[in-house]
Each structure stands twice: as structure tokens, then as C-alpha cells.
Amino acid sequence: AKGTSRDHIDEMGAQAHGRAVTVYVRVLTRHYRKLFLVALSVIIALTAVSVGQYKFLVQQSEQSDYDWTVSESVQSLNRDALEWARANRGLSAKKAGGLTDNVGDVKAERTQTRDFLTLIYQHEQLNSTADIITAGNLKTICEAENVLLNHPDYPKVCYKGASALGYTQSADGRRCAKQQLSIATIYYQAWSDDASIYDKDSADYLFADSSKAELAFMQIFLGVPVIHGKPKAAPGADAELFRGHRRVCDELPAEYVKDRTKQLIKLLDHSDDARQIIGFFLSADVEKQERTELTRSNLVVSGGPLTGYDSKDDRKDEQQEVYDVLYERMELDFWEYFGLVNSNLKSAYASRKPIVNGIAGSPAVDRGVDIRYLGPWAQSEFDRIVNADLMWVFGSVLFVYMYILFHTQSAWLASMGMLQIFLSLPIAFFVYRVIGQIDYFVQLHILTIYLVLGVGADNVFCFCDAYKQAKVMPALATQLQRMLWTWSHSAQAVLNTSVTTAIAFCATAITPVMPISSFGIYAAIAIVMNYVLTITFFPLVVHMYENDVTTCWAVLRRQPHPELVPMGLDEPEPP
């Protein structure tokens, strides 16, 4: 090997790697300073365009309720068809069940339902087969729902539109519609004492024109015993149910609770409407077991539009900001009530309880009742989780930088390697947004930094290790020969890892869930861009290190200049 001529080494390189690669590496070696400045300028320019013109990391896409919707699913197609049909029939949002909004219509304040709070109740021991609906548990459920109803901000945003159940009113005169889809509403009722209702002839006369659905509604929600009569020990018509908007949660008689549950089970066979309503509150096997192991409520948290707005879509962002502030306060009250603590390291909703039948116990437990709730602040929790994950970026970056520094023993190589990793993100965004014309970019996409950190650091290690090997090979006596050998070997190895990773994320891009699909596209582009920088920008960094940085460092430390390896550029190019 020592006797091999340099011309022969170049000729071998051209034969092994192709003339194009040899010429490319020769150009990099000859003009590395100029090319370094040009490459850095281009990278900074693309970054400036991405940040300045297209707001990379500065402004995220506006998110909607449909982002995570699978547009081709049967449910989505049916909903789209229903909304289209109602819109083309000229129906208002109220007549269309709130599914559509005619922006031109002026709506009265908070007469349209807006956001909901869903609560699911079951035993703390998730495998318990006992009935969840008991007098004690109903009191617990009632008090849990009062966290919302008794919140000082609730009257400011509550729905006050049409309500068959009536309204509650606070001392300052603010009115809110009573919650209909609440298991507490089903049991906490003031039952009618009108004797004529219990008389069959009178009942047939009074309710002769009422449909089966209306009769079921009266029996279920209004405490009017028109079907199966009045439950045993039921509260009378003068029972106090509310104080302001807050429900009075006295413990109900056990006999009444038991008889009321039996009555609801019987009503399942009364009509399809009754089965649909009662089925929401009871478990699927309630008829067979004659008990329900879980129950649920769906509370209307807010109505729209707010005061001073014509509709829910009038200055939508302004209204949303008001709602978000109030929802944040409500969520904090729920945390306080259930004793939940939120931090950057652990979500308040994270559960460490054992998994039973594939379900982990809820962290929100009150007197033996496992309570799961999903409120309008769900997006806030998602944002908190993503932001908390982003906080780990600083630790990850520091760790990767220190490891590259340890591995290369060079602050220059480590710093430029990290710069290469970070700058691949705005370049990928430029391709994604400007060339690909994809507008959707949210916090989820920013998490790509973790992927690029790992893959990018691996690329730096691969290139530096190849160059270290080239430096100890006697046959490679010039910088051109060393860089050609390094570039050829590392480019192929890095290509294999980058392509397989990019293909994996391209596969993710075929999912019908739009945020996941766009994330896969952006991640694949970022991996490819990092590879491009590895084979174009990083060789220039290595040349700068070998010829300039080491010399400058020696001057700063007042040490003898290191002996530079010949460039090997004055030798004729191979044919």
C-alpha cells in the first residue's frame, strides 16, 4: 500500500466510486472555504424565508374540530350528507339540530349549544359487578357535577336556549337551561302528586294526544308518572332541587333509587325513543343483569354566541379566547376537587393504577366512584402534553451535543453537527410548505426534532468515524484521497439509514388521519434534508476543521502550528 502512487489511488477512486463523485469531492476540497460560505448563506436564506415569510415555529396552523376526522369514513360521509341536505333546504342551525350555522343569521345570546362535558362513572374496582347507581353514589355523582354548575363562570357562558326541563337562575338574574343528559337529573326529581295522573281513565283523557315518545320523556325527565306510576319513596312535588344553579345533593332514599332503576329498565321496552334515551345512562347488559355497572352524563358547558356577537362564527377567534380562559378556570376547579396535580413531568390525568380488562383506573376517584371526564379543555391538555414533550428538547439537545463533543473531541465539529441538525428542519419546512404546498403545521410536527436529533447525530458519527479511519490508512496520503474515501463510504451508509427511516414515515403518510399523515410527510422530508446536508455541508466542515480550525486553535494556545496534510489537488485528474 505504501508503494501505491497517488495517481493510482485517484484512479482507483474514480473506478470504485465513479468520475462524478471524484470530481464532486475534488471541487469540495479545492474550494471548501468559498463553498462553506455559500452553503451556509443558502441555508440561512432558506431558514429566513421559512421563518419570516411562512412563520416557521412562529405561527402554527389554526386547528379545527375536523382535523382528526377520517373524511372517508361512513360516519363522516353520513354527517357531511346530512349537513349538506339541511343547508340546501335552507334550515337554520337550530332546526338542523345545531349541526350547521348560517353565519348570516343573528342569534340571541347563548341560545345555541356549544361545548360539552362528558362524565363516565363506575366503581373504583373496575371489575366490580355491583350496581353503580346507589343512593350514596348518586350523591357523589351529583356533587361532582356541581363542580361545573356551581362554578362562578358557568352563568357567564351557560346555554340558555330552549329547554323542556326549564331553567335555573342565580341571584343576579342569570338564567341557565337545566342539564338534561345527566344521570343526576334522572334521579333528583320532584314527582307530581296529581291524583288524576294515576287514574287510568283520567290519564287516557289527559294524554290521549301525546305520543309514546312524549310520554316517555315526561316519565324519564319531568317526574310525571304517566306510564309506570310514581316510584316508591319518591321526592314530592315540593322537593328543593336547586339553589341557584347548584343542584341540592341530599342523599336520596335507597328504596326510591332501587325502584326508580327498575322503572327505567322497564321503560326500555316502552318505545325506541325511550330505549335510546335510557340506553345512554345504563350499561348494555342492564336488562339481563338488572343492574348497571357504569353510568354517564353529558353536560352542556356553554352556549353561543356570547354577548355582543351575532353568531357563534362572528369573530370566532375572539369568542374562543373568552371561552378558553373560562374553561381553564373550570378545569382547575376539577383538579382541586379531585386532588389532581399537573406538572411538566406528569399530567394530572396520568394514571398509575393497575390495568383491569384493558382499562387503567382513573386518577379522579371520589368515595369509591371512578370518574372519567372529557371536557372542552381536552385540546388544552393535548397542547400541554406536546409542550411538555418539547421541554425535553433542551435536555436532549444538550445530551446529544455533549456526546458528539465527547466522540469527536472537537467543539467545532460538535457545534456544526448540531447546527446542521437544526437547520435541516426549516429547510424541510421550506420544501414541505413552499414546494409541497402543505399548509398544516402544528406542535405535533415540531416533535420531528427528536427524530432528526437521533438520525442527524448518527450521520455525524458515521462521517467522522470514516474520516478517522481514512487518516490512519497509509495509502491515503492527501486530503483529497481521504475525503474521497470518507465521502464514498459514509454517503452510502448514511443513505441506507436515511432512506429506510424516510420510507417508514412515508408509509405513515398514507393514513387517512390528516395530522398524522402530514407529520409523516414532514418527518420524511426532514430526514432527507439532513442527509443532503451530511453529504454537502458537513464535508466542508471537516475540511475547515483540518485546515483552519486546528491552526487557529494552535495560535490561540500559542502552540506550534500543526503539520497540514497535503491537499493533493495539483495532481492530474484520473481519466
C-alpha positions in Angstrom: 0.0 0.0 0.0 2.9 2.4 0.8 4.2 1.9 -2.7 1.0 2.8 -4.4 1.2 6.0 -6.4 -1.2 8.9 -5.6 -2.3 8.9 -9.3 -3.2 5.3 -8.9 -5.2 6.0 -5.7 -7.2 8.6 -7.6 -7.7 6.3 -10.5 -8.9 3.6 -8.1 -11.3 6.1 -6.5 -12.7 7.0 -9.9 -13.2 3.4 -10.8 -14.7 2.5 -7.5 -16.9 5.5 -6.9 -17.4 7.0 -10.4 -16.0 10.0 -12.0 -18.8 12.2 -10.9 -18.2 11.5 -7.2 -14.4 12.1 -7.7 -15.0 15.4 -9.4 -17.5 16.4 -6.8 -15.2 15.7 -3.9 -12.3 17.4 -5.7 -14.4 20.6 -6.0 -15.3 20.4 -2.4 -11.7 20.0 -1.4 -10.4 22.8 -3.7 -13.0 25.4 -2.8 -14.1 24.4 0.7 -13.9 27.9 2.2 -15.9 29.5 -0.6 -18.4 26.6 -0.7 -18.7 26.7 3.1 -19.8 30.3 3.0 -22.1 29.7 0.0 -23.7 26.7 1.6 -24.2 28.5 4.9 -25.6 31.5 3.1 -28.1 29.3 1.2 -29.2 27.5 4.4 -29.6 30.8 6.3 -31.6 32.3 3.4 -34.0 29.3 3.2 -34.3 29.4 7.0 -35.1 33.2 6.8 -37.8 32.6 4.2 -39.3 29.8 6.3 -39.4 31.8 9.5 -40.0 35.3 8.0 -42.4 34.6 5.2 -44.1 31.3 6.3 -43.8 31.7 10.1 -41.9 28.5 10.8 -42.1 27.9 14.6 -43.6 31.4 15.0 -47.2 30.8 14.0 -49.0 27.4 13.8 -51.9 26.4 11.7 -55.4 27.1 13.1 -56.8 23.8 14.3 -60.4 22.8 13.9 -62.8 20.1 15.2 -62.4 18.2 11.9 -58.6 17.9 11.8 -58.6 14.4 13.2 -61.7 13.3 11.3 -61.4 10.4 8.9 -63.1 12.1 5.9 -63.8 8.8 4.0 -65.3 7.0 7.0 -69.0 6.1 6.9 -69.8 8.4 9.8 -68.1 11.4 8.2 -69.8 10.8 4.9 -73.2 10.5 6.6 -72.6 13.7 8.6 -71.5 15.6 5.5 -74.5 14.4 3.6 -76.8 15.4 6.4 -75.3 18.9 6.8 -75.4 19.4 3.0 -79.1 18.4 2.8 -80.1 20.6 5.7 -78.1 23.5 4.4 -79.6 23.2 1.0 -83.1 23.1 2.4 -82.5 26.4 4.0 -82.8 25.2 7.5 -81.3 27.3 10.3 -78.8 25.9 12.7 -81.4 25.5 15.4 -83.7 23.4 13.1 -80.8 21.4 11.9 -80.0 20.3 15.5 -77.0 22.6 15.8 -75.1 20.7 13.1 -74.8 23.8 10.8 -74.6 27.5 11.3 -76.0 30.1 8.9 -73.5 32.8 9.5 -75.8 35.5 8.3 -78.4 34.7 10.9 -78.3 36.8 14.1 -78.7 34.5 17.1 -79.9 35.5 20.6 -77.2 35.3 23.3 -76.2 31.8 24.2 -79.2 30.1 22.6 -77.1 27.6 20.7 -75.4 24.7 22.4 -71.6 24.8 22.0 -69.3 22.7 24.2 -70.0 19.7 26.4 -68.6 17.8 29.4 -68.9 14.1 29.3 -68.5 12.1 32.5 -68.4 8.3 32.9 -69.0 6.8 36.4 -68.1 3.3 37.5 -66.7 1.5 40.6 -63.2 2.2 41.7 -62.7 -1.5 41.4 -63.2 -1.7 37.7 -64.1 -5.4 37.7 -66.9 -4.9 40.3 -70.3 -6.3 39.2 -72.2 -4.3 41.8 -74.8 -1.7 40.7 -73.1 1.7 40.4 -76.4 3.5 40.9 -76.9 3.6 44.7 -78.1 6.4 46.9 -74.5 7.1 48.1 -73.0 7.0 44.7 -75.7 9.3 43.3 -74.8 11.9 45.9 -71.2 11.6 44.9 -72.1 12.0 41.2 -74.4 15.0 42.0 -71.6 16.8 43.9 -69.1 16.0 41.1 -71.3 17.6 38.5 -71.8 20.6 40.9 -68.2 21.5 40.3 -69.4 22.8 36.9 -72.8 24.0 37.9 -71.6 25.9 40.9 -68.6 27.4 39.1 -68.8 31.3 39.2 -68.0 31.4 35.5 -70.7 28.9 34.5 -73.6 31.5 34.3 -71.4 33.7 32.0 -71.3 31.0 29.3 -74.1 28.5 30.0 -76.7 27.6 27.4 -80.0 29.3 28.0 -81.9 28.4 24.9 -85.0 26.2 24.5 -85.3 23.7 27.4 -88.1 21.3 28.1 -86.8 20.9 31.6 -86.9 24.6 32.5 -84.2 26.8 33.8 -82.1 27.6 36.9 -81.5 31.2 37.9 -78.8 32.8 40.0 -79.2 35.7 42.5 -78.1 38.2 39.8 -80.8 37.0 37.4 -78.7 35.0 35.1 -80.6 32.0 33.7 -79.2 28.6 32.5 -81.1 25.7 31.0 -81.3 22.7 33.2 -79.0 19.8 32.3 -81.0 17.1 30.5 -78.5 14.3 29.8 -77.4 14.0 33.4 -77.9 10.8 35.5 -78.4 13.2 38.5 -81.4 14.7 36.6 -82.9 11.3 36.2 -83.0 10.6 39.9 -83.1 14.1 41.5 -86.7 14.9 40.5 -89.7 16.4 42.2 -92.5 14.0 41.4 -96.0 15.1 40.6 -98.7 14.4 43.2 -101.7 15.0 40.8 -104.1 12.2 41.6 -105.7 12.3 38.2 -102.4 11.1 36.6 -102.7 7.8 38.5 -106.3 7.2 37.4 -106.3 5.3 34.1 -109.4 6.9 32.7 -108.2 10.4 33.6 -104.7 9.6 32.3 -106.1 8.4 29.0 -108.1 11.6 28.7 -105.3 13.9 29.7 -102.6 12.3 27.5 -104.7 10.9 24.6 -102.9 13.1 22.1 -99.4 12.5 23.5 -97.0 10.3 21.5 -95.2 7.4 23.1 -92.0 9.5 22.9 -93.6 12.4 24.8 -95.0 10.1 27.5 -91.6 8.5 27.9 -89.9 11.9 28.2 -92.4 13.0 30.9 -91.7 9.8 32.9 -88.0 10.0 32.5 -87.2 13.7 32.9 -90.1 15.6 34.3 -91.3 13.4 37.2 -94.7 13.0 35.7 -95.7 9.3 36.3 -97.8 8.7 33.2 -96.5 5.2 32.3 -95.4 3.1 35.3 -96.5 5.4 38.1 -94.5 7.0 40.9 -91.5 5.2 42.3 -91.6 4.2 46.0 -90.5 6.9 48.4 -90.1 9.4 45.6 -89.4 13.0 46.5 -92.6 15.1 46.4 -93.5 18.0 44.1 -92.2 20.5 46.7 -88.8 19.0 46.9 -86.0 21.5 46.6 -83.8 20.5 43.7 -81.7 23.6 43.1 -80.2 26.6 44.9 -79.3 29.0 42.2 -77.6 26.8 39.5 -76.3 24.4 42.1 -78.1 21.1 42.5 -79.2 20.1 46.0 -77.3 16.8 46.6 -79.1 15.4 49.6 -78.8 11.6 49.8 -81.9 10.0 48.3 -83.9 7.2 49.9 -82.4 3.8 49.0 -85.9 2.4 48.3 -86.6 5.2 45.8 -83.3 4.7 44.0 -83.8 1.0 43.7 -87.4 1.3 42.5 -86.5 4.1 40.0 -83.8 2.0 38.5 -86.3 -0.9 38.0 -88.7 1.6 36.4 -86.1 2.8 33.9 -85.3 -0.8 32.9 -89.0 -1.4 32.2 -89.1 1.7 30.1 -86.6 0.3 27.7 -89.4 -1.7 26.2 -91.8 1.2 26.0 -90.6 2.7 22.7 -87.5 3.1 20.6 -87.2 6.7 21.8 -87.3 5.6 25.5 -84.7 2.9 24.8 -82.4 5.4 23.1 -82.6 7.9 25.9 -82.3 5.4 28.8 -79.6 3.4 27.0 -77.3 6.4 27.2 -77.4 6.2 31.0 -77.2 2.4 31.5 -74.8 -0.3 30.5 -75.5 -2.6 27.6 -76.4 -5.7 29.6 -78.6 -3.9 32.1 -81.8 -5.9 31.1 -80.1 -9.2 31.7 -78.2 -8.3 34.9 -80.9 -5.9 36.2 -78.2 -3.6 37.3 -75.8 -1.2 35.6 -72.0 -1.3 36.3 -71.5 2.2 34.8 -73.4 5.3 34.0 -72.7 8.6 32.3 -73.7 12.2 31.9 -73.3 14.7 29.1 -73.5 18.2 30.4 -73.8 21.3 28.3 -71.0 23.5 29.4 -71.6 26.5 27.2 -73.8 28.2 24.7 -73.2 30.7 22.0 -72.9 33.3 20.8 -71.6 35.4 23.6 -72.9 38.8 24.5 -72.1 41.3 21.7 -71.7 38.7 18.9 -74.2 37.9 16.2 -73.5 34.2 15.9 -71.0 31.5 17.0 -69.0 32.3 13.9 -69.0 36.0 14.4 -65.3 36.9 15.3 -64.8 33.3 16.1 -61.3 33.7 17.4 -62.3 36.4 19.9 -65.1 34.3 21.3 -62.8 31.3 21.5 -60.3 33.2 23.6 -63.0 34.1 26.1 -64.2 30.5 26.3 -60.6 29.2 26.7 -60.0 31.5 29.7 -63.2 30.4 31.4 -62.6 26.7 30.6 -59.1 26.9 32.1 -60.6 28.1 35.4 -63.2 25.3 35.3 -60.6 22.7 34.7 -58.5 24.0 37.7 -61.6 23.6 39.9 -62.0 20.0 38.8 -58.3 19.4 39.6 -58.8 20.9 43.0 -62.0 18.9 43.7 -60.4 15.6 42.8 -57.0 16.4 44.2 -55.2 16.2 40.9 -51.8 17.8 40.4 -50.4 18.8 37.0 -46.8 19.3 36.2 -44.4 19.3 33.2 -43.3 15.9 34.2 -46.7 14.3 34.8 -50.1 15.1 33.5 -52.9 15.5 36.0 -54.8 12.8 34.1 -52.0 10.3 34.0 -53.0 7.1 35.9 -50.6 4.7 37.6 -53.3 2.4 38.7 -53.3 -1.3 37.6 -55.0 -2.1 34.3 -58.2 -4.1 34.6 -59.8 -5.6 31.4 -57.6 -3.3 29.3 -58.5 -0.2 31.3 -56.4 1.7 33.8 -58.2 3.3 36.8 -59.0 7.0 36.6 -56.9 9.3 38.8 -60.2 11.1 39.6 -61.9 9.0 42.3 -64.4 10.2 44.9 -65.8 7.9 47.6 -65.2 4.7 45.6 -66.6 6.1 42.3 -64.2 6.1 39.4 -64.9 9.3 37.4 -63.6 9.9 33.9 -64.4 13.2 32.3 -63.7 14.8 28.9 -64.4 18.5 28.8 -63.9 21.3 26.2 -60.4 21.7 27.6 -59.3 18.5 26.0 -57.3 20.4 23.3 -55.6 22.3 26.1 -54.4 19.0 27.7 -53.1 17.9 24.3 -51.3 21.1 23.9 -49.8 20.8 27.4 -48.6 17.3 26.7 -46.9 18.4 23.4 -45.4 21.4 25.1 -44.1 19.3 27.9 -42.5 17.0 25.4 -41.0 20.0 23.7 -39.4 21.0 27.0 -37.4 17.8 26.8 -35.8 19.1 23.6 -33.4 21.2 25.6 -32.2 18.2 27.6 -32.0 16.1 24.5 -30.1 18.7 22.6 -27.6 19.2 25.4 -27.1 15.4 25.8 -26.6 14.9 22.0 -24.2 17.9 21.8 -22.1 16.6 24.7 -22.0 13.1 23.3 -20.9 14.4 19.9 -18.3 16.6 21.6 -17.0 13.6 23.5 -16.9 11.4 20.4 -15.3 13.9 18.1 -13.1 15.7 20.7 -13.9 18.9 18.7 -16.2 21.7 19.7 -16.2 22.9 16.1 -17.4 19.5 14.7 -20.0 19.1 17.5 -21.3 22.7 17.1 -21.5 22.4 13.3 -23.1 19.0 13.6 -25.8 20.4 15.8 -26.3 23.4 13.5 -26.7 21.0 10.6 -29.3 19.0 12.5 -31.3 22.1 13.5 -31.1 23.8 10.1 -32.5 20.7 8.4 -35.8 21.5 10.0 -36.5 24.9 8.4 -35.2 23.6 5.1 -37.6 20.7 5.3 -40.3 23.2 6.2 -39.5 25.2 3.0 -39.9 22.0 0.9 -43.0 21.0 2.8 -44.7 24.4 2.7 -43.4 26.2 -0.4 -42.8 23.3 -2.8 -45.3 20.8 -1.4 -47.9 23.5 -0.7 -49.0 21.8 2.6 -50.3 24.4 5.0 -51.0 22.3 8.1 -48.2 22.6 10.7 -48.8 22.3 14.4 -46.9 21.3 17.6 -47.0 17.6 16.5 -44.7 18.4 13.6 -42.2 20.2 15.8 -41.6 16.9 17.6 -39.7 15.9 14.5 -36.7 17.4 16.2 -36.3 14.2 18.3 -36.1 12.1 15.1 -33.7 14.4 13.4 -31.5 14.6 16.6 -31.1 10.9 16.6 -30.6 10.3 12.9 -28.5 13.5 12.4 -26.2 12.6 15.3 -25.8 9.2 13.8 -24.9 10.7 10.4 -22.2 12.9 12.1 -20.7 9.9 13.9 -20.7 7.9 10.7 -18.9 10.6 8.7 -16.4 11.4 11.5 -15.6 7.8 12.1 -15.0 7.2 8.4 -12.6 10.2 8.3 -10.7 9.0 11.3 -10.2 5.6 9.6 -9.1 7.4 6.4 -6.5 9.3 8.4 -4.7 6.2 9.6 -4.7 4.5 6.2 -1.1 4.8 4.8 -2.4 4.6 1.2 -4.5 7.8 1.7 -1.8 10.4 1.9 -3.6 13.5 0.8 -6.8 15.3 2.0 -8.4 14.7 -1.4 -7.9 10.9 -1.1 -9.1 10.8 2.5 -12.2 12.9 1.7 -13.0 10.8 -1.3 -12.7 7.6 0.7 -14.7 9.1 3.6 -17.4 10.6 1.4 -17.9 7.4 -0.6 -18.2 5.1 2.4 -20.2 7.4 4.7 -22.6 8.6 2.0 -23.6 5.0 1.3 -24.0 4.0 4.9 -25.9 7.2 5.8 -28.1 6.8 2.7 -29.2 3.3 3.8 -30.3 4.5 7.3 -31.9 7.7 6.0 -33.8 6.1 3.2 -35.3 3.4 5.4 -36.3 5.9 8.0 -37.8 8.2 5.4 -39.7 5.4 3.8 -41.1 4.4 7.2 -42.5 7.9 7.6 -43.8 8.0 4.0 -45.8 4.9 5.0 -47.2 6.8 7.9 -48.3 9.5 5.4 -50.9 7.2 3.8 -53.0 7.2 7.0 -56.4 8.9 6.5 -55.9 10.9 9.7 -54.7 14.2 8.3 -52.4 15.4 11.2 -50.6 12.0 11.3 -50.3 12.0 7.5 -48.8 15.5 7.3 -46.5 14.7 10.2 -45.2 11.6 8.3 -44.6 13.7 5.2 -42.7 16.4 7.1 -40.6 13.9 9.1 -39.6 12.1 5.9 -38.6 15.4 4.2 -36.6 16.4 7.4 -34.7 13.1 7.3 -33.9 13.5 3.6 -32.8 17.1 4.1 -30.5 16.1 6.9 -28.9 13.5 4.6 -28.4 16.2 1.9 -26.6 18.4 4.4 -24.5 15.5 5.6 -23.0 14.9 2.1 -22.8 18.5 1.1 -22.3 20.8 4.1 -20.5 18.5 6.6 -17.5 17.6 4.3 -16.8 21.4 4.2 -17.0 21.5 8.0 -14.4 18.7 8.2 -12.1 20.5 5.7 -12.4 23.7 7.7 -11.5 21.8 10.9 -8.5 20.1 9.4 -7.0 23.2 7.7 -8.3 26.2 9.6 -9.8 25.5 13.0 -6.8 23.4 14.2 -4.4 26.1 13.1 -6.4 28.9 14.7 -6.7 26.9 17.9 -2.9 26.4 18.0 -2.3 30.1 17.5 -4.7 30.9 20.4 -3.0 28.4 22.6 0.5 29.7 21.4 1.5 26.2 20.3 3.4 25.2 17.1 1.2 25.1 14.0 0.1 21.5 13.2 1.6 19.9 10.2 -1.1 20.0 7.5 -1.6 17.1 5.2 -1.1 17.9 1.5 -4.4 18.7 -0.3 -3.4 16.6 -3.4 -5.1 19.0 -5.8 -2.0 19.6 -8.0 -2.0 16.1 -9.3 -3.7 15.3 -12.7 -7.3 14.0 -12.5 -7.8 10.4 -13.5 -9.2 9.7 -16.9 
